[in-house]
Amino acid sequence: MNKEIYKYVKKEYKRGVDLVLIRNNLVQNGWSPKEVDEAIAKATKTSHAKLYVLLLFFVITIGVSSSLLIVYYESVPNGEQINSVQNSPDIINNDDLEIPSDEESTGLRCEDVFDKEDCYMDKIVEEDFDCYYLEDVVERSACYRAKEMILFQEG
């Protein structure tokens, strides 16, 4: 194979020239089609070494990550999850809560009131009402919005 043809093909191919145009140009200028085809084959052959290195990198990364994950989970006692919501000191344990009975909680809701936020604002200010005890999501949301409005007015 002629090195001069190879260098030309590689240079033109990198510039984005179509291989058919490169081949026709070389053959029309007197180069043998066999030599041109060999140069094109060699110049366009991609090196698989980079691909293998990249693949090896990903395999090693996945292997190391998996090993670290296994070591981490083996070091944590069964059933214990570090930094979980259940074990967070900021979360109140449900067993320690005193939930009002149905008779006590019936007067705490503002279900029948059109402007729920105003109703809950009054209850929060007057009774230091805690929205946590409301079972209905809509009611609880209205109560928390009322708390936010109170904090906004105070701040």
N, C-alpha and C positions, 0 to 999 in steps of 0.2 A: 504494500500500500504506500502511496505517495504521501509524504508528510505535508507537502505544500497543499495538496487537495484537502487533506484532513483539516489543516488550520483554516483554510478558506471556508469549508463547510461549517465548522464549529463557530467561526466568527459570524457568518451570515445567519446561521440557525439561532444563535443567541440574540441577534437583532430582530428576529421574528419573521425572517423571510421564509416563504413556503418551500418545503423540501423539493417539490416538483420543479419549481422555478430554479432552485440552486442546481439540481441535477441537469435540467435542460441547458442551463447556461454553461456548465462545465463540458457537457457532451458537445455542444455547438462550438466550443472553443478548442476542440480537438482532444480532449481527454477521453480515455477509454471508458465505456459504460461500466465495465467490471470494477475498475479502480474507483470510479465515482461512487458506485453502490457500496463498496467496502468502506470508503471514507464516511459516507452518510451513516452506515450502520454503526461504525465505531463512534462517530461524533454525537449521535443521538442516543447512544446507550447510556442510561442513567446508572450512576453508581449506587449500588444497593448498600454500600457500607454505611452511609448516613442513615438510611432507613433502619438498618440493623442496630446501630448505636441508639437511635431514638427509641426503638422497640425495647431494647435492653434496659434503657433508663426507666421506661414506664413499668416494666416488669419488676425491676428492683424497687422502685418507689411503692408499688402496690404491695410487694412482699414485706418491705419494712413497715409500712403503715399497718398491714394486717397483724404483723408480729407485735407491734406496740399496742394495738387494740386488744389483742389476746392477753398480753401481759397486764394491761390496765384492768380488764374485766376479771382476771384471775386474782388481782390484788384487792378488789372490792369485795367485802363480805356478802354472802348471799342475801338478796332482798334489799340491800342498801344501795341507794342511788345518790351519788354525790351531787350537790347543787340541785336537787329536785325540789319542786314546789312543796311537796309533802314534808320535806325535812327543813325547809327554810324557817329561820327563827322569826321572820316577819309575818308568817301565816299563823292564824289562830287555829288551834286544834279544835275540831268540831265537837269532840267529847267534852271540852271545857265550856261550851256555850250553853247558856240558858235560853232556850227558845220559848217565847211566850206561847201560852195555850191558845186555842182557837177563840175562846171567850175574850182573852186579853187583846188578841191581834185584830179582832173585827173592827174595833174603833180606830185602829191605826191607819187604815187604808183610805185613799182618796179616790176609790174606783168610780163613784157616781158623780164626781165633780168634773166639770168640763176643763177647767184650767188646773191640771194636776200639780204643776210646778208651784203655783201659788199656795195650794192646799198643803203641800209638803213643806214649803218654806215656813208656813205658820207652825206646823207641827214640830219642825226641827228647832225653830227659835223658842217656842213655848215649852216643849217637852224634851229637848235634846234627843230627838228621835233618831234611831239607827236604821238606815235603809237596808242593812244586811238581812233583817228578818223578813222582809217582804218576799214571798214565794213567787209572785207573778213578775215576770221579766219586764213587762211594760211599766208596772207600778214601780219596780225597783229602779228602772232607768229614769223615770220621772223624778223620783226621790233624789237620785244622785245628781241630776241636772239642777234640781233645786238647791242642793248643797253647793254645787259649783257657783250658782248665782249668788248665794250668800257670801261665799268666800270672795267672789269678784267684787261685791259691794263693799265688803269689809277692807279689801286690799286696795 
